[in-house]
Amino acid sequence: MSSLQFDIAHLLAGSLVLASFMMLYQDRLYALLNVYALHAGVLALSVAWQAYVQQAPHLYVTALIALVFKAIIIPVALHRIIRRLGIHREIENVIGVGLTMMAGIGLVALSMVVMLRVTPDADALAREDLAFALSVVLLGLLIMVTRRNAVSQVVGFMSLENGLVLAATGAKGMPLVVEISVAFSVLIAFIVIGIFLFRIRERFDSVDVQALDRFRGERR
Amino acid sequence: MIAVALWSVAVLLALAPAGIVLSRHPRGSIILYGGCLIATSALCITALSDLFDVPHLTQSATLPVGLPWLGAHFRLDALSAFFLVVVNLGGVAASLFALGYSRHEDSPGRVLPFYPAYLAAMNVVVLANDAFSFLVAWEFMSLTSWAMVVSHHREAENVRAGYVYLLMASFGTLTLLLAFGLLASGAGYDFDAIRASHPSAALTGMVVILVLLGAGSKAGLVPLHAWLPLAHPAAPSHVSGLMSGVMTKVAVYGFVRIVFDLLPEPVWWWSMVVLLVGGPTATLGVLYALMQRDIKRVLAYSTIENIGIIFTGLGLALAFKAEGLDWVAALAFTAAMLHVFNHALFKSLLFFGAGAVLGATGERDMEKLGGLIHRMPTTAVAVLVGCIAISALPPFNGFVSEWLTFQAILLSPQLSSWGLKLIIPAVGGLLALAAAFAAACFVKLYGISFLGRPRSDVAASAHETDRFSLTAMLMLAALCLLAGILPGLFIDALAPVSKNMVGNVMPHQVGLQWLTIVPIAESRSSYNGLLVFLFVALCGTAAASAIHRFASDRLRRTAAWDCGYPDPNPTIQYSASSFSQPIRRVFGSVVFAAREIGEMPPPSSPLPARFQVELRDLIWDGLYAPIAIVIGFATDRINILQFLSIRRYLTLVFVALIVLLLVVAV
């Protein structure tokens, strides 16, 4: 593998982490969705590059799935949902942007340390890829934890899943069946969550999950 | 022959789903119990023929089920063959008994599917040769028996029994799991690999304690016995017989397999622990039994006593083996194994007898029975044999094994460790006390239930039970007598077991004059069951005929002397609790914190006089109740976790993940 190929793969995976960081501080839903579409697009590029580097044509299929489903269909669908729910003007009070960003940086550092420590024998590209993928997964979780709005939690979950796909393509020899089934499971999760969003909204006039807590008589 | 054994187990397993279908069919239970009878007979005969074919005994087989990289290993050696005989002899008797007894079952669908599965599980425990198969079968055995314990689920008492049983069974499996985990740390889960490994002394010590807890909780060692007297009586009677007579033996098997076979040479303190648990178990078990009124509960508590005797024998074997006196160890070990066999016989017999009484009268309370010897004569004879055997009276089998245990105790001065020298005679004293109490207990059980006048209408209108049940009971009674008068045969059959486990055997018995048995040397002590039997039989017949000939040559029926009481009410008879009152007064105030409350109204008052006895289970109050309180407190605190918001759950997952990653990173 030439140094240029490695560098480009590195760049794309790094951009994915960067996109995750951008999602961390978006406080408007439309902006968050746009960044998510960018995130998925970068993922598609990264997977396509892996397909080229590893000469694994089936990975092109994965890239195509990522592009069509995650970068186009899901963001468009979420856009529509937001419009229909009428929450496009809502501003989410993300707890302390600075603090969240610091936590995100800490998570990336942690995943680097862990991955580089436990995979000393692996291929350099796979190592970097896995480290970045773990960062993306952790950042996705962080998004889910810091958001109150159910839609942003869904987006966090989707970006987490992008990290999983990145890890899967970085490791050589992942069968196509597994990737397709992962992609479909995400799609189904998306559909289920979408339905739930409307049900929640129907009942509580809000998709703020705090409404659920109040309904259960929870003290904050 | 292991193939035959495994196929029979497969047949039993296949019968389990068939039980669901058969339970809807009116004659379904006959077909199912018949199938179990055939399968267990095949297993029993196979194991017996293997036990007598010593050179070709040990065989192994591996089946591609279970863990993918391990498979399921099975092995048939002398110990497994002996316990297969015990398990399946019990299975044969219980299936035969159930052919008749199952008429009384009002919801067969709750018993039929589990019964064959339960038998299969016990067989697999005995055959397993890797920790995974062993534990799976062990847990399967617990679960299937639990299902039968709660089969009569409408009685709140049974549901509580099932709950306590499930908790204790989980605890036992957990400790066994930990024990195997420790053993497997250096070797893997295959028993052959564990045998070949050399674990450190600290590790083996921990394994012994864990196994004693795990197998002991299933066998009913004090203080882990709390579930046993609740669960065993709650099941249908043939299942009670299996649980008490056979499943506790499977627990003994687990202990012997791990401590005598898988672990290296014993250390003296192991035997100290086992003896200190075994002796008190025997005495306390029978003391509890004496205080009960429920027949099946008496029998369940008496199981605890017998398990105490067996564990005392095993502890003695460990002590002597640790000191290198393996010829005495062989004596103690053979005594324990013989008692395993004997107890399986007479405890099954007695539970079947209790089942027959329950079927005929619907009563388990002794105070409502009485006079059954006239209404159920054959059952009465069989139960009498069981009572004599369990009270360890010659010429029946219980005497032989307890006598052999005492012979081993009498050899304790040969030990060099002072601790053991002091403890073993004390344990012997406890065992002697237990034997005396057991006799009192079964005199009470038999005397109150079968003799005297009926104490209730149901007892007065009882009828003899069916033929299948009688055949099963008489078969067991005959075996009790046979093992009592020809013990040499049984001791010799146990020789390969003791050779494998303690490395030595008892002297060869068959062929000695007059079928005598000699534990060590003829100059020390010997016992001849046949002569005792002939003597008892001759004297008894002579005395009976002499009395009939010279004292009562004519049958006269007159009014019974009423002891000065003109009241014909049967409740003025001697009652079960009045029989045990002297023992309760001597021991009960300490062991049970017993209190007697008498209320005597003043002479002019029309109020009745009252007399009440209060017994408390100090082990329950002192050990189980505090644990329950602590767990209840802790769960109340943790319960908050059940009602968090989604985000908090996510945060918990997230934090846990980060902490784990930090652990990896640092």
Interface residues (C-beta under 8 A of the other chain):
Chain A: L107 L110 S111 V113 V114 R117 V118 L138 L141 L142 M144 V145 R148 Q153 V209 Q210 L212 D213 R216 E218
Chain B: F643 S645 I646 R647 L650 T651 V653 F654 L657 I658 L661 L662 V664 A665
